[in-house]
Amino acid sequence: MKKLILSCAVAVTAAVCFSSCAKDSCYECEQTASSVETVISVCEETITTTTTSGGSTSEASVELGNTNKTTYRESLEAAGYTCVNK
């Protein structure tokens, strides 16, 4: 009986963790300042930055590496970016 209860507890914990992790796995943050729009997309292990100014658009991508997605998002929001889950 103890094994059954423990198995159920582990399964429920894993399901809750997977659900909350999957929900926050991708997000997009944007900011417009002085007619320059910057969009930063974070998905899986990649950060993609797209900048649009005067009709020109440039894009660059880097690996997330050791950066914590939640901490990175909080830093962007503190800098004035508006972020939404994707």
BAMARLO-456697 format. One record per residue: x, y, z of N, C-alpha, C in turn; residue number from 1; chain. Coordinates in pm, whole numbers, plus 50000, padded with zeros to 5 digits. Example, Ala and Ser with C-alpha at 12.3 -4.5 7.8 and 13.67 -1.06 7.14 Angstrom:
<site n_east="51319" n_north="49431" n_up="50780" ca_east="51230" ca_north="49550" ca_up="50780" c_east="51320" c_north="49670" c_up="50780" num="1" cadena="A"/>
<site n_east="51285" n_north="49775" n_up="50708" ca_east="51367" ca_north="49894" ca_up="50714" c_east="51290" c_north="50003" c_up="50787" num="2" cadena="A"/>
END
This chain:
<site n_east="50082" n_north="49881" n_up="50000" ca_east="50000" ca_north="50000" ca_up="50000" c_east="50086" c_north="50126" c_up="50000" num="1" cadena="A"/>
<site n_east="50195" n_north="50125" n_up="50079" ca_east="50283" ca_north="50241" ca_up="50082" c_east="50346" c_north="50266" c_up="49946" num="2" cadena="A"/>
<site n_east="50382" n_north="50157" n_up="49875" ca_east="50442" ca_north="50172" ca_up="49742" c_east="50342" c_north="50234" c_up="49645" num="3" cadena="A"/>
<site n_east="50217" n_north="50194" n_up="49654" ca_east="50114" ca_north="50247" ca_up="49566" c_east="50094" c_north="50396" c_up="49591" num="4" cadena="A"/>
<site n_east="50087" n_north="50436" n_up="49716" ca_east="50070" ca_north="50578" ca_up="49751" c_east="50191" c_north="50658" c_up="49705" num="5" cadena="A"/>
<site n_east="50311" n_north="50605" n_up="49726" ca_east="50433" ca_north="50673" ca_up="49683" c_east="50437" c_north="50687" c_up="49532" num="6" cadena="A"/>
<site n_east="50398" n_north="50580" n_up="49460" ca_east="50396" ca_north="50585" ca_up="49314" c_east="50299" c_north="50691" c_up="49264" num="7" cadena="A"/>
<site n_east="50182" n_north="50698" n_up="49326" ca_east="50083" ca_north="50799" ca_up="49287" c_east="50136" c_north="50939" c_up="49315" num="8" cadena="A"/>
<site n_east="50199" n_north="50959" n_up="49428" ca_east="50254" ca_north="51091" ca_up="49464" c_east="50361" c_north="51133" c_up="49364" num="9" cadena="A"/>
<site n_east="50448" n_north="51040" n_up="49325" ca_east="50554" ca_north="51071" ca_up="49228" c_east="50492" c_north="51105" c_up="49093" num="10" cadena="A"/>
<site n_east="50391" n_north="51029" n_up="49051" ca_east="50326" ca_north="51054" ca_up="48922" c_east="50258" c_north="51190" c_up="48919" num="11" cadena="A"/>
<site n_east="50189" n_north="51226" n_up="49026" ca_east="50121" ca_north="51356" ca_up="49032" c_east="50222" c_north="51469" c_up="49033" num="12" cadena="A"/>
<site n_east="50329" n_north="51455" n_up="49110" ca_east="50434" ca_north="51558" ca_up="49115" c_east="50497" c_north="51577" c_up="48978" num="13" cadena="A"/>
<site n_east="50528" n_north="51468" n_up="48909" ca_east="50589" ca_north="51476" ca_up="48776" c_east="50494" c_north="51543" c_up="48677" num="14" cadena="A"/>
<site n_east="50366" n_north="51510" n_up="48683" ca_east="50268" ca_north="51570" ca_up="48592" c_east="50255" c_north="51719" c_up="48615" num="15" cadena="A"/>
<site n_east="50252" n_north="51762" n_up="48740" ca_east="50241" ca_north="51905" ca_up="48772" c_east="50366" c_north="51978" c_up="48726" num="16" cadena="A"/>
<site n_east="50483" n_north="51922" n_up="48751" ca_east="50608" ca_north="51984" ca_up="48709" c_east="50614" c_north="51995" c_up="48558" num="17" cadena="A"/>
<site n_east="50580" n_north="51887" n_up="48487" ca_east="50584" ca_north="51889" ca_up="48341" c_east="50489" c_north="51994" c_up="48287" num="18" cadena="A"/>
<site n_east="50370" n_north="52002" n_up="48344" ca_east="50270" ca_north="52098" ca_up="48299" c_east="50319" c_north="52241" c_up="48316" num="19" cadena="A"/>
<site n_east="50374" n_north="52274" n_up="48432" ca_east="50419" ca_north="52411" ca_up="48455" c_east="50545" c_north="52442" c_up="48376" num="20" cadena="A"/>
<site n_east="50633" n_north="52344" n_up="48359" ca_east="50756" ca_north="52367" ca_up="48281" c_east="50722" c_north="52386" c_up="48134" num="21" cadena="A"/>
<site n_east="50632" n_north="52305" n_up="48081" ca_east="50595" ca_north="52315" ca_up="47940" c_east="50531" c_north="52449" c_up="47911" num="22" cadena="A"/>
<site n_east="50451" n_north="52499" n_up="48004" ca_east="50381" ca_north="52626" ca_up="47985" c_east="50480" c_north="52742" c_up="47971" num="23" cadena="A"/>
<site n_east="50591" n_north="52737" n_up="48042" ca_east="50687" ca_north="52845" ca_up="48040" c_east="50808" c_north="52817" c_up="47952" num="24" cadena="A"/>
<site n_east="50801" n_north="52714" n_up="47867" ca_east="50919" ca_north="52677" ca_up="47791" c_east="50953" c_north="52777" c_up="47681" num="25" cadena="A"/>
<site n_east="50853" n_north="52849" n_up="47629" ca_east="50878" ca_north="52949" ca_up="47526" c_east="50808" c_north="53080" c_up="47564" num="26" cadena="A"/>
<site n_east="50877" n_north="53190" n_up="47542" ca_east="50813" ca_north="53320" ca_up="47564" c_east="50876" c_north="53423" c_up="47471" num="27" cadena="A"/>
<site n_east="50806" n_north="53534" n_up="47456" ca_east="50852" ca_north="53641" ca_up="47368" c_east="50839" c_north="53772" c_up="47444" num="28" cadena="A"/>
<site n_east="50943" n_north="53854" n_up="47437" ca_east="50944" ca_north="53984" ca_up="47504" c_east="50968" c_north="54092" c_up="47399" num="29" cadena="A"/>
<site n_east="50896" n_north="54202" n_up="47410" ca_east="50921" ca_north="54311" ca_up="47315" c_east="50922" c_north="54447" c_up="47382" num="30" cadena="A"/>
<site n_east="50992" n_north="54536" n_up="47314" ca_east="51006" ca_north="54673" ca_up="47363" c_east="51026" c_north="54763" c_up="47241" num="31" cadena="A"/>
<site n_east="50963" n_north="54880" n_up="47244" ca_east="50983" ca_north="54979" ca_up="47139" c_east="51033" c_north="55106" c_up="47204" num="32" cadena="A"/>
<site n_east="51145" n_north="55157" n_up="47153" ca_east="51203" ca_north="55280" ca_up="47205" c_east="51265" c_north="55356" c_up="47089" num="33" cadena="A"/>
<site n_east="51232" n_north="55484" n_up="47078" ca_east="51288" ca_north="55569" ca_up="46971" c_east="51274" c_north="55505" c_up="46834" num="34" cadena="A"/>
<site n_east="51155" n_north="55456" n_up="46802" ca_east="51120" ca_north="55392" ca_up="46675" c_east="51203" c_north="55268" c_up="46642" num="35" cadena="A"/>
<site n_east="51261" n_north="55207" n_up="46744" ca_east="51332" ca_north="55080" ca_up="46727" c_east="51255" c_north="54974" c_up="46805" num="36" cadena="A"/>
<site n_east="51208" n_north="54873" n_up="46733" ca_east="51135" ca_north="54764" ca_up="46799" c_east="51228" c_north="54645" c_up="46816" num="37" cadena="A"/>
<site n_east="51235" n_north="54595" n_up="46938" ca_east="51318" ca_north="54478" ca_up="46968" c_east="51229" c_north="54367" c_up="47022" num="38" cadena="A"/>
<site n_east="51238" n_north="54250" n_up="46959" ca_east="51163" ca_north="54133" ca_up="47003" c_east="51263" c_north="54024" c_up="47038" num="39" cadena="A"/>
<site n_east="51253" n_north="53973" n_up="47159" ca_east="51342" ca_north="53866" ca_up="47204" c_east="51257" c_north="53742" c_up="47228" num="40" cadena="A"/>
<site n_east="51285" n_north="53636" n_up="47153" ca_east="51212" ca_north="53510" ca_up="47167" c_east="51302" c_north="53409" c_up="47236" num="41" cadena="A"/>
<site n_east="51250" n_north="53345" n_up="47339" ca_east="51325" ca_north="53242" ca_up="47410" c_east="51244" c_north="53114" c_up="47399" num="42" cadena="A"/>
<site n_east="51302" n_north="53014" n_up="47334" ca_east="51233" ca_north="52887" ca_up="47317" c_east="51335" c_north="52775" c_up="47321" num="43" cadena="A"/>
<site n_east="51304" n_north="52674" n_up="47399" ca_east="51392" ca_north="52560" ca_up="47421" c_east="51529" c_north="52611" c_up="47465" num="44" cadena="A"/>
<site n_east="51631" n_north="52596" n_up="47384" ca_east="51766" ca_north="52637" ca_up="47426" c_east="51820" c_north="52753" c_up="47343" num="45" cadena="A"/>
<site n_east="51731" n_north="52832" n_up="47280" ca_east="51775" ca_north="52938" ca_up="47190" c_east="51711" c_north="53072" c_up="47225" num="46" cadena="A"/>
<site n_east="51794" n_north="53177" n_up="47219" ca_east="51746" ca_north="53315" ca_up="47233" c_east="51761" c_north="53380" c_up="47096" num="47" cadena="A"/>
<site n_east="51651" n_north="53431" n_up="47041" ca_east="51654" ca_north="53498" ca_up="46911" c_east="51612" c_north="53643" c_up="46931" num="48" cadena="A"/>
<site n_east="51696" n_north="53734" n_up="46884" ca_east="51667" ca_north="53877" ca_up="46895" c_east="51641" c_north="53932" c_up="46756" num="49" cadena="A"/>
<site n_east="51526" n_north="53998" n_up="46738" ca_east="51491" ca_north="54061" ca_up="46611" c_east="51474" c_north="54210" c_up="46637" num="50" cadena="A"/>
<site n_east="51546" n_north="54291" n_up="46561" ca_east="51540" ca_north="54436" ca_up="46576" c_east="51493" c_north="54497" c_up="46445" num="51" cadena="A"/>
<site n_east="51391" n_north="54585" n_up="46454" ca_east="51338" ca_north="54653" ca_up="46337" c_east="51349" c_north="54803" c_up="46358" num="52" cadena="A"/>
<site n_east="51409" n_north="54870" n_up="46259" ca_east="51426" ca_north="55015" ca_up="46265" c_east="51427" c_north="55071" c_up="46124" num="53" cadena="A"/>
<site n_east="51342" n_north="55168" n_up="46100" ca_east="51340" ca_north="55233" ca_up="45969" c_east="51317" c_north="55138" c_up="45853" num="54" cadena="A"/>
<site n_east="51237" n_north="55036" n_up="45873" ca_east="51207" ca_north="54941" ca_up="45766" c_east="51309" c_north="54830" c_up="45751" num="55" cadena="A"/>
<site n_east="51419" n_north="54837" n_up="45823" ca_east="51521" ca_north="54732" ca_up="45817" c_east="51507" c_north="54640" c_up="45938" num="56" cadena="A"/>
<site n_east="51525" n_north="54512" n_up="45914" ca_east="51515" ca_north="54413" ca_up="46021" c_east="51642" c_north="54330" c_up="46026" num="57" cadena="A"/>
<site n_east="51692" n_north="54310" n_up="46146" ca_east="51808" ca_north="54221" ca_up="46164" c_east="51773" c_north="54118" c_up="46271" num="58" cadena="A"/>
<site n_east="51832" n_north="54000" n_up="46258" ca_east="51802" ca_north="53892" ca_up="46352" c_east="51929" c_north="53819" c_up="46389" num="59" cadena="A"/>
<site n_east="51939" n_north="53781" n_up="46514" ca_east="52055" ca_north="53705" ca_up="46562" c_east="52007" c_north="53604" c_up="46665" num="60" cadena="A"/>
<site n_east="52069" n_north="53486" n_up="46665" ca_east="52033" ca_north="53381" ca_up="46760" c_east="52156" c_north="53332" c_up="46833" num="61" cadena="A"/>
<site n_east="52138" n_north="53299" n_up="46960" ca_east="52246" ca_north="53241" ca_up="47041" c_east="52187" c_north="53128" c_up="47125" num="62" cadena="A"/>
<site n_east="52273" n_north="53037" n_up="47168" ca_east="52230" ca_north="52930" ca_up="47257" c_east="52207" c_north="52986" c_up="47397" num="63" cadena="A"/>
<site n_east="52110" n_north="52933" n_up="47465" ca_east="52076" ca_north="52977" ca_up="47600" c_east="52188" c_north="52947" c_up="47699" num="64" cadena="A"/>
<site n_east="52255" n_north="52834" n_up="47681" ca_east="52367" ca_north="52798" ca_up="47768" c_east="52324" c_north="52778" c_up="47912" num="65" cadena="A"/>
<site n_east="52398" n_north="52836" n_up="48005" ca_east="52369" ca_north="52820" ca_up="48148" c_east="52269" c_north="52923" c_up="48201" num="66" cadena="A"/>
<site n_east="52214" n_north="53005" n_up="48113" ca_east="52120" ca_north="53108" ca_up="48155" c_east="51987" c_north="53046" c_up="48197" num="67" cadena="A"/>
<site n_east="51936" n_north="53085" n_up="48311" ca_east="51806" ca_north="53038" ca_up="48360" c_east="51697" c_north="53118" c_up="48289" num="68" cadena="A"/>
<site n_east="51602" n_north="53048" n_up="48224" ca_east="51497" ca_north="53115" ca_up="48147" c_east="51414" c_north="53211" c_up="48232" num="69" cadena="A"/>
<site n_east="51380" n_north="53170" n_up="48352" ca_east="51297" ca_north="53254" ca_up="48439" c_east="51372" c_north="53379" c_up="48481" num="70" cadena="A"/>
<site n_east="51497" n_north="53365" n_up="48520" ca_east="51579" ca_north="53479" ca_up="48560" c_east="51598" c_north="53575" c_up="48443" num="71" cadena="A"/>
<site n_east="51622" n_north="53520" n_up="48323" ca_east="51641" ca_north="53602" ca_up="48204" c_east="51513" c_north="53682" c_up="48175" num="72" cadena="A"/>
<site n_east="51397" n_north="53616" n_up="48185" ca_east="51270" ca_north="53685" ca_up="48161" c_east="51249" c_north="53796" c_up="48263" num="73" cadena="A"/>
<site n_east="51277" n_north="53768" n_up="48389" ca_east="51263" ca_north="53870" ca_up="48493" c_east="51353" c_north="53990" c_up="48466" num="74" cadena="A"/>
<site n_east="51473" n_north="53964" n_up="48416" ca_east="51566" ca_north="54073" ca_up="48382" c_east="51512" c_north="54158" c_up="48268" num="75" cadena="A"/>
<site n_east="51456" n_north="54092" n_up="48166" ca_east="51398" ca_north="54166" ca_up="48054" c_east="51280" c_north="54251" c_up="48100" num="76" cadena="A"/>
<site n_east="51193" n_north="54194" n_up="48182" ca_east="51077" ca_north="54269" ca_up="48232" c_east="51122" c_north="54387" c_up="48318" num="77" cadena="A"/>
<site n_east="51226" n_north="54369" n_up="48396" ca_east="51279" ca_north="54479" ca_up="48478" c_east="51336" c_north="54590" c_up="48391" num="78" cadena="A"/>
<site n_east="51381" n_north="54554" n_up="48270" ca_east="51437" ca_north="54653" ca_up="48177" c_east="51329" c_north="54718" c_up="48091" num="79" cadena="A"/>
<site n_east="51201" n_north="54684" n_up="48115" ca_east="51093" ca_north="54749" ca_up="48043" c_east="51032" c_north="54668" c_up="47930" num="80" cadena="A"/>
<site n_east="51075" n_north="54545" n_up="47910" ca_east="51016" ca_north="54460" ca_up="47807" c_east="50883" c_north="54404" c_up="47856" num="81" cadena="A"/>
<site n_east="50791" n_north="54382" n_up="47763" ca_east="50664" ca_north="54316" ca_up="47793" c_east="50675" c_north="54174" c_up="47741" num="82" cadena="A"/>
<site n_east="50654" n_north="54076" n_up="47829" ca_east="50673" ca_north="53935" ca_up="47792" c_east="50543" c_north="53858" c_up="47799" num="83" cadena="A"/>
<site n_east="50527" n_north="53764" n_up="47704" ca_east="50411" ca_north="53674" ca_up="47702" c_east="50459" c_north="53533" c_up="47671" num="84" cadena="A"/>
<site n_east="50391" n_north="53433" n_up="47727" ca_east="50422" ca_north="53293" ca_up="47697" c_east="50376" c_north="53262" c_up="47556" num="85" cadena="A"/>
<site n_east="50450" n_north="53177" n_up="47489" ca_east="50414" ca_north="53134" ca_up="47353" c_east="50388" c_north="52987" c_up="47350" num="86" cadena="A"/>
END
